[in-house]
Amino acid sequence: MKHLGLTAALLCWAALPALANTDSWTAVKQQLYGERVMLSGEGIIAIDAPYRTYDDARTDLAAQIKAPPGAQITKVTVVLDENPMPVSAVFDLDTPQPGFYFDITMRVNGPTPMHVIAETSDGRLFVSETFVKTSGQGACAAPPGTDPEIALATLGQINIDLAGTVSGVEGGRLTSLAARLGRMDVDISHPSHSGMQMDQISLLFIPMRYVENIEIDLDGAGFVDLTGSISLSENPRLGLAVPQSTRSVDVTMTDTDGTVSHVHKELAGF
C-alpha cells in the first residue's frame, strides 16, 4: 500500500529536536524531497488556518489546491514544522485531479510554520506557507479528552456526512464556489494517542496509537489515500471535496495497532 513507503518520512521527527530552534523546515524538506526544486504556491495553494488556535488539540486546518495549466494534482503533503511528527498528513490521489480540497482536525503542539506541498503529474512541487500561533496547551502531550477504556469501546466507528458545497480558488485565495463540488465529512472515532500523553490515574504514558491510513473510494474506484500521524486530533474529522455526481462512498480506516474498520454509504440524491 502507498502509505507504507512513507514511514521513514513520517518518523523523521526523531532527528529533529536538535534542529527545532534553527530550521526544522529545511530538515523536513531535505528528508522528503532532497534537492528537488520547490516552486511558489501562489495562485496554486490557498491555506485556511487560524491566526491563533482556539483549541490546540483540535484545530481545523484546510487548503484548496488548483493545478497549474497542463498538469494535475497527484499528492498533497501537510507539514507542521515544529510538531513532534511534522509530516502530519499525506494525501495520495489515486487518480490525478485538476484540484483538491481538504479540511482536517489536527493537534498543533506549539507555534509553528505550516507548509502545504502539492505535487503535480509533470513532477513539479509547489509550496505555500503560513504561521499558526497556539494557546499554549501543548496538544501532543495533553491528557486524552475521553477515558481510554471508553474510547476503545467505540474505536473505529466511522460516520459520513454531506455538507453542501466547498470553496473554489481564484487568485490564490479561498473564494465562493468555483466548481460543482460537494463537501463530504468523514468522522472517525479514535483516541489518536500520541505516545506523549500520561494516564491521569496510573501516571504511566499511554502507548502510541493513531489513525495510520484512511482509504476513500468513490463509486467503487479509488479516490484518495490519507497517511496520518500523531498530529491527527482525537476523533479526527476529514472534509473533502467530491464530485456532486458521486453516488457511493467506501471508507477504510487502519490504525497503527492493525485495527481495520470499513463503512459503505449510498449517496442517492446527492
KETILO-938221 format. One record per residue (C-alpha): residue in three letters; residue number from 0; x, y, z. Coordinates in pm, whole numbers, plus 50000, padded with zeros to 5 digits. Layout:
KETILO-938221
+-----+-----+-------+-------+-------+
| res |   n |    px |    py |    pz |
+-----+-----+-------+-------+-------+
| ALA | NUM |     X |     Y |     Z |
...
+-----+-----+-------+-------+-------+
//
This chain:
KETILO-938221
+-----+-----+-------+-------+-------+
| res |   n |    px |    py |    pz |
+-----+-----+-------+-------+-------+
| MET |   0 | 50000 | 50000 | 50000 |
| LYS |   1 | 50113 | 50355 | 49932 |
| HIS |   2 | 50140 | 50471 | 50292 |
| LEU |   3 | 50394 | 50208 | 50395 |
| GLY |   4 | 50669 | 50378 | 50195 |
| LEU |   5 | 50618 | 50696 | 50396 |
| THR |   6 | 50703 | 50552 | 50736 |
| ALA |   7 | 51058 | 50684 | 50736 |
| ALA |   8 | 50944 | 51029 | 50632 |
| LEU |   9 | 50672 | 51042 | 50896 |
| LEU |  10 | 50922 | 50946 | 51162 |
| CYS |  11 | 51183 | 51200 | 51056 |
| TRP |  12 | 51081 | 51399 | 51364 |
| ALA |  13 | 51309 | 51172 | 51567 |
| ALA |  14 | 51611 | 51351 | 51423 |
| LEU |  15 | 51466 | 51700 | 51456 |
| PRO |  16 | 51474 | 51812 | 51821 |
| ALA |  17 | 51829 | 51941 | 51794 |
| LEU |  18 | 51728 | 52138 | 51486 |
| ALA |  19 | 51396 | 52271 | 51613 |
| ASN |  20 | 51543 | 52605 | 51719 |
| THR |  21 | 51710 | 52664 | 51382 |
| ASP |  22 | 51527 | 52547 | 51075 |
| SER |  23 | 51304 | 52243 | 51106 |
| TRP |  24 | 51154 | 52307 | 50764 |
| THR |  25 | 51496 | 52273 | 50599 |
| ALA |  26 | 51542 | 51934 | 50766 |
| VAL |  27 | 51194 | 51809 | 50673 |
| LYS |  28 | 51223 | 51935 | 50317 |
| GLN |  29 | 51556 | 51759 | 50272 |
| GLN |  30 | 51415 | 51438 | 50420 |
| LEU |  31 | 51113 | 51438 | 50188 |
| TYR |  32 | 51238 | 51592 | 49866 |
| GLY |  33 | 51616 | 51604 | 49866 |
| GLU |  34 | 51739 | 51857 | 49612 |
| ARG |  35 | 51416 | 51882 | 49414 |
| VAL |  36 | 51318 | 52238 | 49327 |
| MET |  37 | 51019 | 52381 | 49514 |
| LEU |  38 | 50811 | 52644 | 49336 |
| SER |  39 | 50595 | 52914 | 49492 |
| GLY |  40 | 50239 | 52801 | 49554 |
| GLU |  41 | 50096 | 53149 | 49496 |
| GLY |  42 | 49782 | 53108 | 49288 |
| ILE |  43 | 49808 | 52728 | 49329 |
| ILE |  44 | 49762 | 52661 | 49702 |
| ALA |  45 | 49537 | 52858 | 49936 |
| ILE |  46 | 49575 | 52768 | 50305 |
| ASP |  47 | 49293 | 52832 | 50552 |
| ALA |  48 | 49429 | 52823 | 50908 |
| PRO |  49 | 49356 | 53028 | 51219 |
| TYR |  50 | 49590 | 53307 | 51323 |
| ARG |  51 | 49580 | 53154 | 51671 |
| THR |  52 | 49429 | 52820 | 51768 |
| TYR |  53 | 49122 | 52818 | 51988 |
| ASP |  54 | 49181 | 52456 | 52090 |
| ASP |  55 | 49538 | 52334 | 52031 |
| ALA |  56 | 49422 | 51972 | 52048 |
| ARG |  57 | 49156 | 52016 | 51779 |
| THR |  58 | 49232 | 52280 | 51519 |
| ASP |  59 | 49071 | 52296 | 51175 |
| LEU |  60 | 49334 | 52327 | 50902 |
| ALA |  61 | 49227 | 52345 | 50539 |
| ALA |  62 | 49364 | 52413 | 50194 |
| GLN |  63 | 49239 | 52439 | 49838 |
| ILE |  64 | 49478 | 52338 | 49560 |
| LYS |  65 | 49433 | 52416 | 49192 |
| ALA |  66 | 49665 | 52251 | 48940 |
| PRO |  67 | 49857 | 52481 | 48704 |
| PRO |  68 | 49761 | 52469 | 48334 |
| GLY |  69 | 49856 | 52141 | 48168 |
| ALA |  70 | 49904 | 51948 | 48493 |
| GLN |  71 | 49706 | 51757 | 48757 |
| ILE |  72 | 49745 | 51720 | 49133 |
| THR |  73 | 49884 | 51382 | 49241 |
| LYS |  74 | 49985 | 51429 | 49607 |
| VAL |  75 | 49938 | 51685 | 49884 |
| THR |  76 | 50152 | 51691 | 50200 |
| VAL |  77 | 50081 | 51886 | 50518 |
| VAL |  78 | 50381 | 51975 | 50737 |
| LEU |  79 | 50356 | 52134 | 51083 |
| ASP |  80 | 50722 | 52216 | 51119 |
| GLU |  81 | 50751 | 52218 | 51498 |
| ASN |  82 | 50512 | 51934 | 51578 |
| PRO |  83 | 50677 | 51621 | 51723 |
| MET |  84 | 50584 | 51440 | 51399 |
| PRO |  85 | 50600 | 51728 | 51149 |
| VAL |  86 | 50489 | 51533 | 50841 |
| SER |  87 | 50134 | 51547 | 50965 |
| ALA |  88 | 49919 | 51422 | 50675 |
| VAL |  89 | 49987 | 51297 | 50324 |
| PHE |  90 | 49710 | 51272 | 50064 |
| ASP |  91 | 49782 | 51037 | 49771 |
| LEU |  92 | 49530 | 51086 | 49491 |
| ASP |  93 | 49454 | 50756 | 49321 |
| THR |  94 | 49366 | 50943 | 49001 |
| PRO |  95 | 49531 | 51281 | 48935 |
| GLN |  96 | 49284 | 51567 | 48976 |
| PRO |  97 | 49266 | 51927 | 48846 |
| GLY |  98 | 49201 | 52043 | 49201 |
| PHE |  99 | 49185 | 51916 | 49557 |
| TYR | 100 | 49037 | 52041 | 49885 |
| PHE | 101 | 49086 | 51914 | 50239 |
| ASP | 102 | 48979 | 52027 | 50585 |
| ILE | 103 | 49116 | 51826 | 50876 |
| THR | 104 | 49124 | 51847 | 51256 |
| MET | 105 | 49476 | 51839 | 51396 |
| ARG | 106 | 49684 | 51886 | 51707 |
| VAL | 107 | 49910 | 52191 | 51690 |
| ASN | 108 | 50166 | 52135 | 51963 |
| GLY | 109 | 50305 | 52488 | 51971 |
| PRO | 110 | 50359 | 52794 | 51750 |
| THR | 111 | 50470 | 52663 | 51413 |
| PRO | 112 | 50504 | 52735 | 51045 |
| MET | 113 | 50266 | 52525 | 50838 |
| HIS | 114 | 50362 | 52414 | 50487 |
| VAL | 115 | 50134 | 52260 | 50226 |
| ILE | 116 | 50315 | 52094 | 49934 |
| ALA | 117 | 50141 | 51991 | 49614 |
| GLU | 118 | 50299 | 51752 | 49365 |
| THR | 119 | 50179 | 51758 | 49005 |
| SER | 120 | 50164 | 51499 | 48732 |
| ASP | 121 | 50456 | 51663 | 48550 |
| GLY | 122 | 50684 | 51624 | 48853 |
| ARG | 123 | 50674 | 51980 | 48987 |
| LEU | 124 | 50649 | 52070 | 49355 |
| PHE | 125 | 50457 | 52377 | 49475 |
| VAL | 126 | 50463 | 52500 | 49835 |
| SER | 127 | 50272 | 52758 | 50037 |
| GLU | 128 | 50337 | 52857 | 50398 |
| THR | 129 | 50156 | 53022 | 50685 |
| PHE | 130 | 50222 | 53055 | 51058 |
| VAL | 131 | 49991 | 52922 | 51328 |
| LYS | 132 | 50008 | 53055 | 51683 |
| THR | 133 | 49876 | 52842 | 51967 |
| SER | 134 | 49715 | 52882 | 52307 |
| GLY | 135 | 49998 | 52713 | 52495 |
| GLN | 136 | 49821 | 52388 | 52579 |
| GLY | 137 | 50093 | 52153 | 52449 |
| ALA | 138 | 49843 | 51949 | 52250 |
| CYS | 139 | 50050 | 51638 | 52178 |
| ALA | 140 | 50109 | 51573 | 52550 |
| ALA | 141 | 49769 | 51695 | 52674 |
| PRO | 142 | 49561 | 51428 | 52853 |
| PRO | 143 | 49304 | 51249 | 52635 |
| GLY | 144 | 48963 | 51411 | 52621 |
| THR | 145 | 48790 | 51081 | 52699 |
| ASP | 146 | 48867 | 50787 | 52925 |
| PRO | 147 | 49096 | 50549 | 52728 |
| GLU | 148 | 48875 | 50247 | 52806 |
| ILE | 149 | 48563 | 50427 | 52687 |
| ALA | 150 | 48746 | 50543 | 52374 |
| LEU | 151 | 48842 | 50185 | 52291 |
| ALA | 152 | 48478 | 50077 | 52304 |
| THR | 153 | 48389 | 50298 | 52006 |
| LEU | 154 | 48725 | 50291 | 51828 |
| GLY | 155 | 48690 | 50263 | 51451 |
| GLN | 156 | 48333 | 50384 | 51418 |
| ILE | 157 | 48302 | 50594 | 51100 |
| ASN | 158 | 48033 | 50843 | 51008 |
| ILE | 159 | 47995 | 51004 | 50664 |
| ASP | 160 | 47805 | 51328 | 50614 |
| LEU | 161 | 47743 | 51551 | 50315 |
| ALA | 162 | 47771 | 51920 | 50397 |
| GLY | 163 | 47683 | 52131 | 50094 |
| THR | 164 | 47947 | 52279 | 49868 |
| VAL | 165 | 48311 | 52383 | 49904 |
| SER | 166 | 48509 | 52690 | 49818 |
| GLY | 167 | 48698 | 52743 | 49496 |
| VAL | 168 | 49026 | 52917 | 49421 |
| GLU | 169 | 49073 | 53248 | 49249 |
| GLY | 170 | 49398 | 53438 | 49264 |
| GLY | 171 | 49534 | 53209 | 49533 |
| ARG | 172 | 49255 | 53281 | 49782 |
| LEU | 173 | 48962 | 53078 | 49900 |
| THR | 174 | 48655 | 53220 | 49730 |
| SER | 175 | 48293 | 53133 | 49664 |
| LEU | 176 | 48203 | 52816 | 49475 |
| ALA | 177 | 48408 | 52780 | 49159 |
| ALA | 178 | 48328 | 52420 | 49066 |
| ARG | 179 | 48042 | 52175 | 49104 |
| LEU | 180 | 48190 | 52001 | 49405 |
| GLY | 181 | 48022 | 51882 | 49722 |
| ARG | 182 | 48176 | 51867 | 50067 |
| MET | 183 | 48196 | 51527 | 50234 |
| ASP | 184 | 48288 | 51494 | 50603 |
| VAL | 185 | 48432 | 51171 | 50743 |
| ASP | 186 | 48429 | 51146 | 51124 |
| ILE | 187 | 48631 | 50867 | 51282 |
| SER | 188 | 48607 | 50761 | 51644 |
| HIS | 189 | 48966 | 50707 | 51757 |
| PRO | 190 | 49165 | 50823 | 52062 |
| SER | 191 | 49468 | 50908 | 51847 |
| HIS | 192 | 49715 | 50855 | 52130 |
| SER | 193 | 50038 | 51039 | 52064 |
| GLY | 194 | 50263 | 50833 | 52290 |
| MET | 195 | 50336 | 51155 | 52483 |
| GLN | 196 | 50020 | 51152 | 52696 |
| MET | 197 | 50009 | 51034 | 53057 |
| ASP | 198 | 49732 | 50828 | 53211 |
| GLN | 199 | 49593 | 51053 | 53484 |
| ILE | 200 | 49536 | 50758 | 53720 |
| SER | 201 | 49844 | 50538 | 53675 |
| LEU | 202 | 50072 | 50826 | 53570 |
| LEU | 203 | 50215 | 50595 | 53303 |
| PHE | 204 | 50249 | 50703 | 52942 |
| ILE | 205 | 49973 | 50577 | 52713 |
| PRO | 206 | 50121 | 50378 | 52421 |
| MET | 207 | 50116 | 50547 | 52082 |
| ARG | 208 | 49818 | 50452 | 51868 |
| TYR | 209 | 49681 | 50668 | 51590 |
| VAL | 210 | 49499 | 50653 | 51257 |
| GLU | 211 | 49766 | 50542 | 51013 |
| ASN | 212 | 49569 | 50528 | 50690 |
| ILE | 213 | 49228 | 50628 | 50555 |
| GLU | 214 | 49133 | 50497 | 50212 |
| ILE | 215 | 48840 | 50664 | 50041 |
| ASP | 216 | 48676 | 50517 | 49730 |
| LEU | 217 | 48403 | 50688 | 49530 |
| ASP | 218 | 48162 | 50482 | 49320 |
| GLY | 219 | 48380 | 50175 | 49363 |
| ALA | 220 | 48701 | 50340 | 49240 |
| GLY | 221 | 48998 | 50473 | 49438 |
| PHE | 222 | 48985 | 50844 | 49518 |
| VAL | 223 | 49239 | 50932 | 49787 |
| ASP | 224 | 49455 | 50760 | 50049 |
| LEU | 225 | 49546 | 50960 | 50359 |
| THR | 226 | 49852 | 50870 | 50565 |
| GLY | 227 | 49808 | 51005 | 50917 |
| SER | 228 | 50030 | 51080 | 51216 |
| ILE | 229 | 50008 | 51172 | 51583 |
| SER | 230 | 49919 | 51523 | 51461 |
| LEU | 231 | 49566 | 51399 | 51387 |
| SER | 232 | 49330 | 51506 | 51662 |
| GLU | 233 | 49138 | 51273 | 51889 |
| ASN | 234 | 48830 | 51157 | 51694 |
| PRO | 235 | 48960 | 51318 | 51374 |
| ARG | 236 | 48731 | 51470 | 51114 |
| LEU | 237 | 48830 | 51489 | 50748 |
| GLY | 238 | 48647 | 51706 | 50498 |
| LEU | 239 | 48699 | 51659 | 50124 |
| ALA | 240 | 48560 | 51798 | 49801 |
| VAL | 241 | 48394 | 51527 | 49592 |
| PRO | 242 | 48205 | 51541 | 49262 |
| GLN | 243 | 47836 | 51606 | 49313 |
| SER | 244 | 47771 | 51314 | 49079 |
| THR | 245 | 47909 | 51073 | 49343 |
| ARG | 246 | 47660 | 50800 | 49435 |
| SER | 247 | 47853 | 50584 | 49684 |
| VAL | 248 | 48144 | 50614 | 49925 |
| ASP | 249 | 48363 | 50349 | 50087 |
| VAL | 250 | 48595 | 50445 | 50374 |
| THR | 251 | 48851 | 50208 | 50525 |
| MET | 252 | 49049 | 50309 | 50834 |
| THR | 253 | 49362 | 50130 | 50955 |
| ASP | 254 | 49539 | 50229 | 51277 |
| THR | 255 | 49892 | 50162 | 51398 |
| ASP | 256 | 49776 | 49861 | 51604 |
| GLY | 257 | 49639 | 49698 | 51288 |
| THR | 258 | 49273 | 49761 | 51363 |
| VAL | 259 | 49073 | 49793 | 51039 |
| SER | 260 | 48722 | 49933 | 51007 |
| HIS | 261 | 48514 | 49995 | 50698 |
| VAL | 262 | 48190 | 50168 | 50610 |
| HIS | 263 | 47994 | 50192 | 50285 |
| LYS | 264 | 47735 | 50462 | 50221 |
| GLU | 265 | 47500 | 50516 | 49930 |
| LEU | 266 | 47455 | 50879 | 49833 |
| ALA | 267 | 47141 | 50861 | 49626 |
| GLY | 268 | 47012 | 51210 | 49561 |
| PHE | 269 | 47342 | 51382 | 49638 |
+-----+-----+-------+-------+-------+
//
